[in-house]
Structures are given as C-alpha cells and as structure tokens.
Amino acid sequence: KIFFNAKEFQNIQEIIVKLDLKYQSIIHLRFFEDKSYNEISYITGIKIGTLKSHLSRALDFIRKELSQPNVM
C-alpha cells in the first residue's frame, strides 16, 4: 500500500476529479474500495480488457498531472 500525507492526498483528489466519470469510478473502486478487476467488471459492466485499458489511461493522466510544476 502507498501512503500519502494530507497535502499529497488532496492534490491527487483534485486530479482525479478532472477525469471523466467512468475513469473516476474505476479509480475509486480499485484504490479506495480495493476491488478486484473481476469485481469492478461486474459492478460496471465493463469487460476486463477494457477496464484495464481505462485504468491505465486514468493512471497515465494522474502521473502526467503529478509531474507538472507546483503539484505536490
């Protein structure tokens, strides 16, 4: 597990809300509710391959935003 201080967590939350809602829900289910890919697929009705693709895009966006100056 990765732990963040309050400021880092707030920055990440601000980035997550910039994501499309479908990506937000996947991030929430995977990292805040600790759901498996199978569980997320069942909950959202998204095929696992598509789910992994969406998660990858969302994480790429978050990483890109975190690398910007003045973030964290």
PyMOL Python script that loads the backbone (N, CA, C, O; Angstrom):
from pymol import cmd

cmd.read_pdbstr("""\
ATOM      1  N   LYS A   1       0.842  -1.189   0.000  1.00  0.00           N
ATOM      2  CA  LYS A   1       0.000   0.000   0.000  1.00  0.00           C
ATOM      3  C   LYS A   1       0.883   1.247   0.000  1.00  0.00           C
ATOM      4  O   LYS A   1       1.985   1.256   0.548  1.00  0.00           O
ATOM      5  N   ILE A   2       0.368   2.284  -0.626  1.00  0.00           N
ATOM      6  CA  ILE A   2       1.075   3.568  -0.678  1.00  0.00           C
ATOM      7  C   ILE A   2       0.361   4.531   0.254  1.00  0.00           C
ATOM      8  O   ILE A   2      -0.868   4.599   0.273  1.00  0.00           O
ATOM      9  N   PHE A   3       1.135   5.265   1.018  1.00  0.00           N
ATOM     10  CA  PHE A   3       0.553   6.233   1.941  1.00  0.00           C
ATOM     11  C   PHE A   3       0.989   7.637   1.553  1.00  0.00           C
ATOM     12  O   PHE A   3       2.129   7.861   1.145  1.00  0.00           O
ATOM     13  N   PHE A   4       0.063   8.576   1.686  1.00  0.00           N
ATOM     14  CA  PHE A   4       0.314   9.961   1.340  1.00  0.00           C
ATOM     15  C   PHE A   4       0.035  10.834   2.542  1.00  0.00           C
ATOM     16  O   PHE A   4      -0.768  10.484   3.407  1.00  0.00           O
ATOM     17  N   ASN A   5       0.712  11.986   2.591  1.00  0.00           N
ATOM     18  CA  ASN A   5       0.343  12.948   3.613  1.00  0.00           C
ATOM     19  C   ASN A   5      -0.920  13.673   3.143  1.00  0.00           C
ATOM     20  O   ASN A   5      -1.369  13.472   2.014  1.00  0.00           O
ATOM     21  N   ALA A   6      -1.478  14.495   3.986  1.00  0.00           N
ATOM     22  CA  ALA A   6      -2.762  15.144   3.678  1.00  0.00           C
ATOM     23  C   ALA A   6      -2.684  16.015   2.425  1.00  0.00           C
ATOM     24  O   ALA A   6      -3.618  16.014   1.623  1.00  0.00           O
ATOM     25  N   LYS A   7      -1.598  16.753   2.242  1.00  0.00           N
ATOM     26  CA  LYS A   7      -1.455  17.634   1.076  1.00  0.00           C
ATOM     27  C   LYS A   7      -1.354  16.811  -0.207  1.00  0.00           C
ATOM     28  O   LYS A   7      -1.988  17.144  -1.208  1.00  0.00           O
ATOM     29  N   GLU A   8      -0.566  15.745  -0.182  1.00  0.00           N
ATOM     30  CA  GLU A   8      -0.434  14.881  -1.359  1.00  0.00           C
ATOM     31  C   GLU A   8      -1.779  14.251  -1.719  1.00  0.00           C
ATOM     32  O   GLU A   8      -2.154  14.192  -2.890  1.00  0.00           O
ATOM     33  N   PHE A   9      -2.491  13.785  -0.706  1.00  0.00           N
ATOM     34  CA  PHE A   9      -3.796  13.173  -0.936  1.00  0.00           C
ATOM     35  C   PHE A   9      -4.770  14.184  -1.541  1.00  0.00           C
ATOM     36  O   PHE A   9      -5.526  13.850  -2.453  1.00  0.00           O
ATOM     37  N   GLN A  10      -4.750  15.397  -1.042  1.00  0.00           N
ATOM     38  CA  GLN A  10      -5.613  16.449  -1.577  1.00  0.00           C
ATOM     39  C   GLN A  10      -5.273  16.730  -3.039  1.00  0.00           C
ATOM     40  O   GLN A  10      -6.172  16.887  -3.864  1.00  0.00           O
ATOM     41  N   ASN A  11      -3.982  16.794  -3.363  1.00  0.00           N
ATOM     42  CA  ASN A  11      -3.562  17.025  -4.754  1.00  0.00           C
ATOM     43  C   ASN A  11      -4.058  15.911  -5.667  1.00  0.00           C
ATOM     44  O   ASN A  11      -4.542  16.172  -6.768  1.00  0.00           O
ATOM     45  N   ILE A  12      -3.936  14.683  -5.212  1.00  0.00           N
ATOM     46  CA  ILE A  12      -4.385  13.547  -6.011  1.00  0.00           C
ATOM     47  C   ILE A  12      -5.899  13.597  -6.204  1.00  0.00           C
ATOM     48  O   ILE A  12      -6.390  13.327  -7.300  1.00  0.00           O
ATOM     49  N   GLN A  13      -6.638  13.937  -5.160  1.00  0.00           N
ATOM     50  CA  GLN A  13      -8.097  14.059  -5.265  1.00  0.00           C
ATOM     51  C   GLN A  13      -8.471  15.132  -6.286  1.00  0.00           C
ATOM     52  O   GLN A  13      -9.400  14.942  -7.071  1.00  0.00           O
ATOM     53  N   GLU A  14      -7.758  16.252  -6.280  1.00  0.00           N
ATOM     54  CA  GLU A  14      -8.038  17.327  -7.231  1.00  0.00           C
ATOM     55  C   GLU A  14      -7.774  16.878  -8.669  1.00  0.00           C
ATOM     56  O   GLU A  14      -8.465  17.310  -9.592  1.00  0.00           O
ATOM     57  N   ILE A  15      -6.791  16.026  -8.857  1.00  0.00           N
ATOM     58  CA  ILE A  15      -6.505  15.498 -10.194  1.00  0.00           C
ATOM     59  C   ILE A  15      -7.583  14.489 -10.599  1.00  0.00           C
ATOM     60  O   ILE A  15      -8.042  14.500 -11.741  1.00  0.00           O
ATOM     61  N   ILE A  16      -7.979  13.635  -9.690  1.00  0.00           N
ATOM     62  CA  ILE A  16      -8.977  12.608 -10.001  1.00  0.00           C
ATOM     63  C   ILE A  16     -10.285  13.237 -10.469  1.00  0.00           C
ATOM     64  O   ILE A  16     -10.922  12.714 -11.384  1.00  0.00           O
ATOM     65  N   VAL A  17     -10.694  14.336  -9.867  1.00  0.00           N
ATOM     66  CA  VAL A  17     -11.965  14.945 -10.277  1.00  0.00           C
ATOM     67  C   VAL A  17     -11.901  15.558 -11.672  1.00  0.00           C
ATOM     68  O   VAL A  17     -12.937  15.899 -12.243  1.00  0.00           O
ATOM     69  N   LYS A  18     -10.696  15.704 -12.228  1.00  0.00           N
ATOM     70  CA  LYS A  18     -10.556  16.173 -13.608  1.00  0.00           C
ATOM     71  C   LYS A  18     -10.842  15.062 -14.615  1.00  0.00           C
ATOM     72  O   LYS A  18     -11.107  15.328 -15.788  1.00  0.00           O
ATOM     73  N   LEU A  19     -10.786  13.822 -14.149  1.00  0.00           N
ATOM     74  CA  LEU A  19     -11.015  12.674 -15.025  1.00  0.00           C
ATOM     75  C   LEU A  19     -12.485  12.559 -15.413  1.00  0.00           C
ATOM     76  O   LEU A  19     -13.366  13.014 -14.683  1.00  0.00           O
ATOM     77  N   ASP A  20     -12.739  11.953 -16.557  1.00  0.00           N
ATOM     78  CA  ASP A  20     -14.094  11.581 -16.959  1.00  0.00           C
ATOM     79  C   ASP A  20     -14.677  10.678 -15.863  1.00  0.00           C
ATOM     80  O   ASP A  20     -13.942   9.937 -15.210  1.00  0.00           O
ATOM     81  N   LEU A  21     -15.971  10.743 -15.670  1.00  0.00           N
ATOM     82  CA  LEU A  21     -16.611   9.990 -14.591  1.00  0.00           C
ATOM     83  C   LEU A  21     -16.362   8.493 -14.668  1.00  0.00           C
ATOM     84  O   LEU A  21     -16.234   7.844 -13.630  1.00  0.00           O
ATOM     85  N   LYS A  22     -16.290   7.919 -15.878  1.00  0.00           N
ATOM     86  CA  LYS A  22     -16.053   6.477 -15.983  1.00  0.00           C
ATOM     87  C   LYS A  22     -14.684   6.121 -15.426  1.00  0.00           C
ATOM     88  O   LYS A  22     -14.519   5.059 -14.825  1.00  0.00           O
ATOM     89  N   TYR A  23     -13.698   6.995 -15.618  1.00  0.00           N
ATOM     90  CA  TYR A  23     -12.372   6.754 -15.071  1.00  0.00           C
ATOM     91  C   TYR A  23     -12.355   6.990 -13.561  1.00  0.00           C
ATOM     92  O   TYR A  23     -11.705   6.252 -12.820  1.00  0.00           O
ATOM     93  N   GLN A  24     -13.062   8.008 -13.116  1.00  0.00           N
ATOM     94  CA  GLN A  24     -13.144   8.272 -11.680  1.00  0.00           C
ATOM     95  C   GLN A  24     -13.698   7.071 -10.925  1.00  0.00           C
ATOM     96  O   GLN A  24     -13.170   6.688  -9.881  1.00  0.00           O
ATOM     97  N   SER A  25     -14.765   6.479 -11.458  1.00  0.00           N
ATOM     98  CA  SER A  25     -15.386   5.359 -10.763  1.00  0.00           C
ATOM     99  C   SER A  25     -14.452   4.159 -10.704  1.00  0.00           C
ATOM    100  O   SER A  25     -14.412   3.454  -9.696  1.00  0.00           O
ATOM    101  N   ILE A  26     -13.700   3.919 -11.774  1.00  0.00           N
ATOM    102  CA  ILE A  26     -12.758   2.799 -11.779  1.00  0.00           C
ATOM    103  C   ILE A  26     -11.640   3.037 -10.764  1.00  0.00           C
ATOM    104  O   ILE A  26     -11.280   2.129 -10.015  1.00  0.00           O
ATOM    105  N   ILE A  27     -11.096   4.243 -10.738  1.00  0.00           N
ATOM    106  CA  ILE A  27     -10.055   4.585  -9.759  1.00  0.00           C
ATOM    107  C   ILE A  27     -10.593   4.395  -8.342  1.00  0.00           C
ATOM    108  O   ILE A  27      -9.927   3.809  -7.488  1.00  0.00           O
ATOM    109  N   HIS A  28     -11.798   4.895  -8.105  1.00  0.00           N
ATOM    110  CA  HIS A  28     -12.396   4.784  -6.768  1.00  0.00           C
ATOM    111  C   HIS A  28     -12.560   3.321  -6.355  1.00  0.00           C
ATOM    112  O   HIS A  28     -12.166   2.930  -5.257  1.00  0.00           O
ATOM    113  N   LEU A  29     -13.139   2.530  -7.236  1.00  0.00           N
ATOM    114  CA  LEU A  29     -13.370   1.125  -6.906  1.00  0.00           C
ATOM    115  C   LEU A  29     -12.056   0.369  -6.689  1.00  0.00           C
ATOM    116  O   LEU A  29     -11.952  -0.450  -5.776  1.00  0.00           O
ATOM    117  N   ARG A  30     -11.072   0.642  -7.515  1.00  0.00           N
ATOM    118  CA  ARG A  30      -9.808  -0.100  -7.437  1.00  0.00           C
ATOM    119  C   ARG A  30      -8.969   0.308  -6.236  1.00  0.00           C
ATOM    120  O   ARG A  30      -8.440  -0.554  -5.534  1.00  0.00           O
ATOM    121  N   PHE A  31      -8.839   1.593  -5.992  1.00  0.00           N
ATOM    122  CA  PHE A  31      -7.887   2.057  -4.987  1.00  0.00           C
ATOM    123  C   PHE A  31      -8.504   2.487  -3.664  1.00  0.00           C
ATOM    124  O   PHE A  31      -7.839   2.426  -2.630  1.00  0.00           O
ATOM    125  N   PHE A  32      -9.750   2.917  -3.674  1.00  0.00           N
ATOM    126  CA  PHE A  32     -10.370   3.336  -2.420  1.00  0.00           C
ATOM    127  C   PHE A  32     -11.245   2.244  -1.823  1.00  0.00           C
ATOM    128  O   PHE A  32     -11.422   2.182  -0.606  1.00  0.00           O
ATOM    129  N   GLU A  33     -11.794   1.383  -2.675  1.00  0.00           N
ATOM    130  CA  GLU A  33     -12.591   0.261  -2.180  1.00  0.00           C
ATOM    131  C   GLU A  33     -11.859  -1.071  -2.319  1.00  0.00           C
ATOM    132  O   GLU A  33     -12.380  -2.109  -1.911  1.00  0.00           O
ATOM    133  N   ASP A  34     -10.655  -1.048  -2.894  1.00  0.00           N
ATOM    134  CA  ASP A  34      -9.794  -2.223  -3.014  1.00  0.00           C
ATOM    135  C   ASP A  34     -10.481  -3.395  -3.717  1.00  0.00           C
ATOM    136  O   ASP A  34     -10.326  -4.549  -3.317  1.00  0.00           O
ATOM    137  N   LYS A  35     -11.238  -3.086  -4.764  1.00  0.00           N
ATOM    138  CA  LYS A  35     -11.957  -4.113  -5.531  1.00  0.00           C
ATOM    139  C   LYS A  35     -11.023  -4.756  -6.553  1.00  0.00           C
ATOM    140  O   LYS A  35     -10.097  -4.116  -7.051  1.00  0.00           O
ATOM    141  N   SER A  36     -11.277  -6.025  -6.859  1.00  0.00           N
ATOM    142  CA  SER A  36     -10.513  -6.736  -7.883  1.00  0.00           C
ATOM    143  C   SER A  36     -11.031  -6.324  -9.262  1.00  0.00           C
ATOM    144  O   SER A  36     -12.085  -5.699  -9.383  1.00  0.00           O
ATOM    145  N   TYR A  37     -10.270  -6.686 -10.297  1.00  0.00           N
ATOM    146  CA  TYR A  37     -10.728  -6.413 -11.657  1.00  0.00           C
ATOM    147  C   TYR A  37     -12.053  -7.112 -11.930  1.00  0.00           C
ATOM    148  O   TYR A  37     -12.945  -6.537 -12.554  1.00  0.00           O
ATOM    149  N   ASN A  38     -12.183  -8.348 -11.465  1.00  0.00           N
ATOM    150  CA  ASN A  38     -13.434  -9.083 -11.672  1.00  0.00           C
ATOM    151  C   ASN A  38     -14.607  -8.377 -11.009  1.00  0.00           C
ATOM    152  O   ASN A  38     -15.684  -8.270 -11.595  1.00  0.00           O
ATOM    153  N   GLU A  39     -14.400  -7.896  -9.786  1.00  0.00           N
ATOM    154  CA  GLU A  39     -15.474  -7.187  -9.073  1.00  0.00           C
ATOM    155  C   GLU A  39     -15.841  -5.897  -9.792  1.00  0.00           C
ATOM    156  O   GLU A  39     -17.021  -5.586  -9.952  1.00  0.00           O
ATOM    157  N   ILE A  40     -14.837  -5.148 -10.223  1.00  0.00           N
ATOM    158  CA  ILE A  40     -15.104  -3.885 -10.919  1.00  0.00           C
ATOM    159  C   ILE A  40     -15.820  -4.152 -12.239  1.00  0.00           C
ATOM    160  O   ILE A  40     -16.741  -3.425 -12.611  1.00  0.00           O
ATOM    161  N   SER A  41     -15.397  -5.189 -12.938  1.00  0.00           N
ATOM    162  CA  SER A  41     -16.038  -5.557 -14.192  1.00  0.00           C
ATOM    163  C   SER A  41     -17.516  -5.883 -13.961  1.00  0.00           C
ATOM    164  O   SER A  41     -18.380  -5.461 -14.730  1.00  0.00           O
ATOM    165  N   TYR A  42     -17.790  -6.626 -12.915  1.00  0.00           N
ATOM    166  CA  TYR A  42     -19.172  -6.990 -12.593  1.00  0.00           C
ATOM    167  C   TYR A  42     -19.991  -5.748 -12.229  1.00  0.00           C
ATOM    168  O   TYR A  42     -21.120  -5.589 -12.694  1.00  0.00           O
ATOM    169  N   ILE A  43     -19.424  -4.877 -11.403  1.00  0.00           N
ATOM    170  CA  ILE A  43     -20.133  -3.678 -10.930  1.00  0.00           C
ATOM    171  C   ILE A  43     -20.427  -2.718 -12.078  1.00  0.00           C
ATOM    172  O   ILE A  43     -21.524  -2.169 -12.178  1.00  0.00           O
ATOM    173  N   THR A  44     -19.429  -2.522 -12.946  1.00  0.00           N
ATOM    174  CA  THR A  44     -19.560  -1.512 -14.002  1.00  0.00           C
ATOM    175  C   THR A  44     -20.103  -2.063 -15.314  1.00  0.00           C
ATOM    176  O   THR A  44     -20.589  -1.307 -16.156  1.00  0.00           O
ATOM    177  N   GLY A  45     -20.020  -3.371 -15.487  1.00  0.00           N
ATOM    178  CA  GLY A  45     -20.444  -3.968 -16.754  1.00  0.00           C
ATOM    179  C   GLY A  45     -19.417  -3.788 -17.860  1.00  0.00           C
ATOM    180  O   GLY A  45     -19.726  -3.977 -19.036  1.00  0.00           O
ATOM    181  N   ILE A  46     -18.197  -3.425 -17.486  1.00  0.00           N
ATOM    182  CA  ILE A  46     -17.113  -3.220 -18.452  1.00  0.00           C
ATOM    183  C   ILE A  46     -16.274  -4.490 -18.506  1.00  0.00           C
ATOM    184  O   ILE A  46     -15.928  -5.057 -17.469  1.00  0.00           O
ATOM    185  N   LYS A  47     -15.949  -4.935 -19.720  1.00  0.00           N
ATOM    186  CA  LYS A  47     -15.099  -6.118 -19.880  1.00  0.00           C
ATOM    187  C   LYS A  47     -13.732  -5.850 -19.266  1.00  0.00           C
ATOM    188  O   LYS A  47     -13.261  -4.713 -19.254  1.00  0.00           O
ATOM    189  N   ILE A  48     -13.094  -6.906 -18.754  1.00  0.00           N
ATOM    190  CA  ILE A  48     -11.838  -6.743 -18.029  1.00  0.00           C
ATOM    191  C   ILE A  48     -10.758  -6.094 -18.890  1.00  0.00           C
ATOM    192  O   ILE A  48     -10.019  -5.245 -18.392  1.00  0.00           O
ATOM    193  N   GLY A  49     -10.644  -6.462 -20.151  1.00  0.00           N
ATOM    194  CA  GLY A  49      -9.641  -5.841 -21.023  1.00  0.00           C
ATOM    195  C   GLY A  49      -9.855  -4.346 -21.162  1.00  0.00           C
ATOM    196  O   GLY A  49      -8.908  -3.562 -21.100  1.00  0.00           O
ATOM    197  N   THR A  50     -11.108  -3.957 -21.350  1.00  0.00           N
ATOM    198  CA  THR A  50     -11.448  -2.538 -21.454  1.00  0.00           C
ATOM    199  C   THR A  50     -11.203  -1.838 -20.129  1.00  0.00           C
ATOM    200  O   THR A  50     -10.707  -0.711 -20.094  1.00  0.00           O
ATOM    201  N   LEU A  51     -11.548  -2.498 -19.058  1.00  0.00           N
ATOM    202  CA  LEU A  51     -11.342  -1.962 -17.712  1.00  0.00           C
ATOM    203  C   LEU A  51      -9.862  -1.666 -17.476  1.00  0.00           C
ATOM    204  O   LEU A  51      -9.515  -0.589 -16.990  1.00  0.00           O
ATOM    205  N   LYS A  52      -9.001  -2.602 -17.812  1.00  0.00           N
ATOM    206  CA  LYS A  52      -7.560  -2.399 -17.632  1.00  0.00           C
ATOM    207  C   LYS A  52      -7.055  -1.246 -18.496  1.00  0.00           C
ATOM    208  O   LYS A  52      -6.186  -0.482 -18.077  1.00  0.00           O
ATOM    209  N   SER A  53      -7.601  -1.127 -19.695  1.00  0.00           N
ATOM    210  CA  SER A  53      -7.231  -0.030 -20.577  1.00  0.00           C
ATOM    211  C   SER A  53      -7.650   1.313 -19.978  1.00  0.00           C
ATOM    212  O   SER A  53      -6.878   2.272 -19.978  1.00  0.00           O
ATOM    213  N   HIS A  54      -8.869   1.366 -19.474  1.00  0.00           N
ATOM    214  CA  HIS A  54      -9.358   2.605 -18.837  1.00  0.00           C
ATOM    215  C   HIS A  54      -8.510   2.959 -17.614  1.00  0.00           C
ATOM    216  O   HIS A  54      -8.159   4.120 -17.405  1.00  0.00           O
ATOM    217  N   LEU A  55      -8.191   1.960 -16.821  1.00  0.00           N
ATOM    218  CA  LEU A  55      -7.390   2.201 -15.623  1.00  0.00           C
ATOM    219  C   LEU A  55      -6.004   2.709 -16.007  1.00  0.00           C
ATOM    220  O   LEU A  55      -5.477   3.622 -15.370  1.00  0.00           O
ATOM    221  N   SER A  56      -5.422   2.128 -17.032  1.00  0.00           N
ATOM    222  CA  SER A  56      -4.109   2.560 -17.497  1.00  0.00           C
ATOM    223  C   SER A  56      -4.142   4.012 -17.966  1.00  0.00           C
ATOM    224  O   SER A  56      -3.248   4.793 -17.639  1.00  0.00           O
ATOM    225  N   ARG A  57      -5.166   4.372 -18.728  1.00  0.00           N
ATOM    226  CA  ARG A  57      -5.297   5.765 -19.200  1.00  0.00           C
ATOM    227  C   ARG A  57      -5.459   6.731 -18.024  1.00  0.00           C
ATOM    228  O   ARG A  57      -4.859   7.805 -17.998  1.00  0.00           O
ATOM    229  N   ALA A  58      -6.278   6.330 -17.060  1.00  0.00           N
ATOM    230  CA  ALA A  58      -6.503   7.193 -15.897  1.00  0.00           C
ATOM    231  C   ALA A  58      -5.213   7.381 -15.107  1.00  0.00           C
ATOM    232  O   ALA A  58      -4.895   8.498 -14.699  1.00  0.00           O
ATOM    233  N   LEU A  59      -4.478   6.313 -14.892  1.00  0.00           N
ATOM    234  CA  LEU A  59      -3.229   6.408 -14.139  1.00  0.00           C
ATOM    235  C   LEU A  59      -2.181   7.211 -14.903  1.00  0.00           C
ATOM    236  O   LEU A  59      -1.412   7.959 -14.298  1.00  0.00           O
ATOM    237  N   ASP A  60      -2.143   7.064 -16.225  1.00  0.00           N
ATOM    238  CA  ASP A  60      -1.231   7.877 -17.036  1.00  0.00           C
ATOM    239  C   ASP A  60      -1.546   9.360 -16.877  1.00  0.00           C
ATOM    240  O   ASP A  60      -0.642  10.184 -16.735  1.00  0.00           O
ATOM    241  N   PHE A  61      -2.839   9.694 -16.902  1.00  0.00           N
ATOM    242  CA  PHE A  61      -3.254  11.091 -16.730  1.00  0.00           C
ATOM    243  C   PHE A  61      -2.832  11.603 -15.352  1.00  0.00           C
ATOM    244  O   PHE A  61      -2.311  12.711 -15.230  1.00  0.00           O
ATOM    245  N   ILE A  62      -3.057  10.798 -14.323  1.00  0.00           N
ATOM    246  CA  ILE A  62      -2.698  11.206 -12.958  1.00  0.00           C
ATOM    247  C   ILE A  62      -1.189  11.411 -12.855  1.00  0.00           C
ATOM    248  O   ILE A  62      -0.739  12.406 -12.288  1.00  0.00           O
ATOM    249  N   ARG A  63      -0.410  10.487 -13.392  1.00  0.00           N
ATOM    250  CA  ARG A  63       1.058  10.625 -13.361  1.00  0.00           C
ATOM    251  C   ARG A  63       1.507  11.897 -14.078  1.00  0.00           C
ATOM    252  O   ARG A  63       2.374  12.621 -13.589  1.00  0.00           O
ATOM    253  N   LYS A  64       0.908  12.160 -15.242  1.00  0.00           N
ATOM    254  CA  LYS A  64       1.255  13.353 -16.012  1.00  0.00           C
ATOM    255  C   LYS A  64       0.952  14.612 -15.211  1.00  0.00           C
ATOM    256  O   LYS A  64       1.771  15.530 -15.151  1.00  0.00           O
ATOM    257  N   GLU A  65      -0.221  14.651 -14.599  1.00  0.00           N
ATOM    258  CA  GLU A  65      -0.603  15.815 -13.795  1.00  0.00           C
ATOM    259  C   GLU A  65       0.305  15.986 -12.590  1.00  0.00           C
ATOM    260  O   GLU A  65       0.654  17.111 -12.232  1.00  0.00           O
ATOM    261  N   LEU A  66       0.691  14.882 -11.958  1.00  0.00           N
ATOM    262  CA  LEU A  66       1.568  14.946 -10.786  1.00  0.00           C
ATOM    263  C   LEU A  66       2.968  15.432 -11.143  1.00  0.00           C
ATOM    264  O   LEU A  66       3.675  15.989 -10.302  1.00  0.00           O
ATOM    265  N   SER A  67       3.359  15.219 -12.385  1.00  0.00           N
ATOM    266  CA  SER A  67       4.702  15.645 -12.804  1.00  0.00           C
ATOM    267  C   SER A  67       4.773  17.127 -13.160  1.00  0.00           C
ATOM    268  O   SER A  67       5.859  17.663 -13.379  1.00  0.00           O
ATOM    269  N   GLN A  68       3.622  17.787 -13.219  1.00  0.00           N
ATOM    270  CA  GLN A  68       3.584  19.201 -13.536  1.00  0.00           C
ATOM    271  C   GLN A  68       4.187  20.017 -12.381  1.00  0.00           C
ATOM    272  O   GLN A  68       4.071  19.626 -11.219  1.00  0.00           O
ATOM    273  N   PRO A  69       4.823  21.139 -12.698  1.00  0.00           N
ATOM    274  CA  PRO A  69       5.349  22.004 -11.622  1.00  0.00           C
ATOM    275  C   PRO A  69       4.219  22.446 -10.682  1.00  0.00           C
ATOM    276  O   PRO A  69       3.070  22.589 -11.099  1.00  0.00           O
ATOM    277  N   ASN A  70       4.556  22.653  -9.451  1.00  0.00           N
ATOM    278  CA  ASN A  70       3.637  23.133  -8.415  1.00  0.00           C
ATOM    279  C   ASN A  70       2.613  22.091  -7.980  1.00  0.00           C
ATOM    280  O   ASN A  70       1.638  22.441  -7.315  1.00  0.00           O
ATOM    281  N   VAL A  71       2.803  20.830  -8.333  1.00  0.00           N
ATOM    282  CA  VAL A  71       1.927  19.774  -7.849  1.00  0.00           C
ATOM    283  C   VAL A  71       2.744  18.929  -6.894  1.00  0.00           C
ATOM    284  O   VAL A  71       3.830  18.454  -7.225  1.00  0.00           O
ATOM    285  N   MET A  72       2.207  18.756  -5.724  1.00  0.00           N
ATOM    286  CA  MET A  72       2.877  18.025  -4.658  1.00  0.00           C
ATOM    287  C   MET A  72       4.159  18.752  -4.367  1.00  0.00           C
ATOM    288  O   MET A  72       4.922  18.336  -3.495  1.00  0.00           O
TER     289      MET A  72
END
""", "prot")
cmd.dss("prot")
cmd.show_as("cartoon", "prot")
cmd.util.cbc("prot")
cmd.orient("prot")
